[in-house]
Structures are given as C-alpha cells and as structure tokens.
C-alpha cells in the first residue's frame, strides 16, 4: 500500500452532520449523521423512498438540506443517477457520452489532452464497451447504456463515486462488469458509495453497510451490521427469513435482470 | 426577391442550429410560446415609432420590442415553474395565451394604425430590406458564436439535467441562456416566415437531421443545410405557384422531413 493511500485511509471521504431534507411536506431525510471512511466501499441500504437518492443528490449539491450539512472531502466526485431521461434519437455516440465525463474538469472550452483521451479509452475498456464506442447511445440495450454511463463516471477519475441503484434492471454482463470494477476501485483507494435495496449484495460485496430509512438506522462493517432487528427497522417489516436468506418482500418482484 | 432569399437562408441557418436543442430537449411548445409571445412587443414598438403621418415603423425598434417580449415570456414561464409544481407545457401555455391576448388587445387600442397582423402571423420575407439582412446576419453570427462557446454545457444540459448539474454546470442559468438563444432565433425568424410558422423552421429540419445523424455537430450541420435551402427553394415555389412566401418555405422544410422519414431505413 502506498504512503498516500495509507494517509487517506485515516480520514473521511464524505461527512453528513444532522442532515435533513424536505420536499414540501415530505421529509426525505431526518437528522442523518454519517462519516464514510476514505477508500471504503459502502452500501447505502434501504427500501424505496428511504432517502437513498436524496442522500447522494445532497452530496453533490443537487438538493439543498433544510438543516445540517453534507460535504465531500474531495472535489473529484462522480455521481451516477438512477434514471436517465434521454431521447432515443439523442445524437451522441457511446464515446461522446464517456467524453462528457471529462467536461467537469476541462470546463467549457479547454481542449482534450493526452490524459483526457487516455482516461476515456481506459473507461471504455474497463466497462467492456470499447467495441461499442462508435454506436449511437440511444441504440444500446439498457445494460449497455448503464455501462456507458458508468464509464462516463470512471472517465472523471473520481476519488469519490456515488452510484444510485446501478444494479436495477440490468443484464448479467453488466452486473459482472460492475462487480469487478468495485473491487478495482477499492484497490485503487477510491471511495465508493452505492445505493441499493438488495440485501444480499449489500452484506456480501461491501466493506460497510449504512441502513437508511429517512433516519440512519445503523452503520458499520457489512458482516456485523445487517442484523435481523436492524433490517426489520430499515425495511419496516418487509423482510422475510427464507432459510438462511433474508428477502425484502417489497422488492423481490423486481427481479434482478 | 434576392434580398428576401438571402434573409430566408440566414434565418434557416439560425433556426436549423437552434432547432436542434428544441428537438432534443422537447421544447417545441416553449418555442411556439416564445413565437407568439413577441406580439405585444411588436405592437408597442409599432405604436411608438410609426409616426402620426403614417410613416413606416422603425424596424430596429420592432426587433428590440419583439426580443423584449420574448424574454418576458421566457422569464414569466420560468417564474411560474419555480413558484408552482405545474408542468412546463401548462406554464408555457398560460403565458403564451396571455401574451397573445395582450398583443391583440394593444393592437385594437392603437388608433389609426392597424399593425399588420397578417405580416406578423405569416411573415413578410419579400418586404425585407438590405439593412435588415445585415441585422439578421449579425444576430445569426452572434447566436452561432454563443452556441459554439456553450457547446459542452448545452450538450450536457440536453443529455441529462442531473448529470450536468453534478458535473458543475449551472443548469438553471444555462436553461435561461438557452431560452434567450431561442428567443433570438424566433425574433429573427418571425419576420421571414411569421410567428405562426417559425416553429416549422425550428422543428422540421432538426427532426429530419436527428434521423440522419449520430452526433450533435453533424445534426446541426444537416439541420442548418436543410433549413437554409428551404428559404430560397420555398421562395421559388412561392413565385412559380403564386403561394404565400412564408408558408412555402415551411412547406419545403416539412417536405424534406417527410422524405427523410419515408426513405431512411427503419430503425433496428
């Protein structure tokens, strides 16, 4: 482990203090205090409407807290929202979409340099979509689109990655690509926060789990945090024990693609 | 006629490029609302500058009046959206009918001078003079420079508002700038094809180009070419068949779109 990485491991990548967000009369987040350790991978676990998306959007300044604060320790933050409203005929190739990831750092006018081109090429490779680079984004399948959007985030070369339900409604190759990326990102010392309602992957694939249902129910190492009691409070009773497996009955009909 | 053809071609380039954003962002109703929203500005400028002796109104004043009214339309729509949870088409629709009714009301009060509603609604490309062509050329160059300079943020905004904001684009401000650009295109365009039909030059060429291209710069180039060619071609059609000029231009643009829809290979 490099000295730089070791230094990073001590600190926090994302800190929320008493974070509350309201939309009109609806409380989306209520007094959430949470420190996400740098270089960790964290599953943000909770049912629909638990405020997972709101938490991530607040982290990048898309929604304003009513009180409290949330702040990232780095400016290099990449956010992949859950939904994409794009015209099927949108005139951009897959490579164009990934190149957009560089616009944040380059600004509106600065030209692409060698490093930018390399980051875009690496991102296309990392998600296994280099062969699709010249295809129109709108012509891709759902899983391929998701990989292109993840590649866009990878091309930002972020220190903190925020992914909102990246595993919803995608195909097996995409799930595998995301799985291997998560591992690589952790090794590279990037912090990854993934919003998910999938109990199984949350407790298996991540260093930490944060259980959220408008309030923070529990936060800790994945292996010890997801107790039955915590999950019952997180999913408000929509959890069944099937053998050794915990099933979230509010979601299992979604399937996993 | 030659002056009119030049003006129509310039307007085509402008509307062809700006129309790409209208198509990509689903702003057709907003564009139509802006096109009709300019009427009160035109009417007031006309009333103020057309002399008592029935002298011609000042063209620059009319252009500025139209632009001001277009900006009021855009700003009012944004204000309604910010203060309510209405859909954009509802907000734009309310402002649209208000501005149109206000314009007609003003026209009805201007004693002695009936604003030529016909040329407002349907354009007056053959009445375009040399000086106006220069104004049109300058405005076209200005808008194209803006679109080039704001290429990246406009692309991000059109692709996905949330991602754009997360990448540091000031999305609300940029949306306002895009509406201003659209208002400029409408103001330049309504003189040639009229307020009722300027939407045709914004939508039809860009829609045809969207079906033919894979990347935004290519879409803009194809759209501008179709729209620019529609101007002179439409005037020829209008002259030979004795049809209204503005309508002929839009008919040519829509014909180009129809041809593309029919002959292009169907999507996979």
Interface residues (C-beta under 8 A of the other chain):
Chain A: X57 X60 X61 X62 X77 X78 X79 X81 X84 X85 X86 X87 X89 X90 X91 X92 X93 X96 X97 X100 X101 X103 X104 X106 X107 X108 X109 X136 X139 X152 X156
Chain B: X20 X24 X26 X149 X150 X151 X152 X153 X155 X156 X158 X159 X160 X162 X163 X165 X166 X167 X168 X210 X211 X213 X214 X215 X216 X218 X219 X267 X268
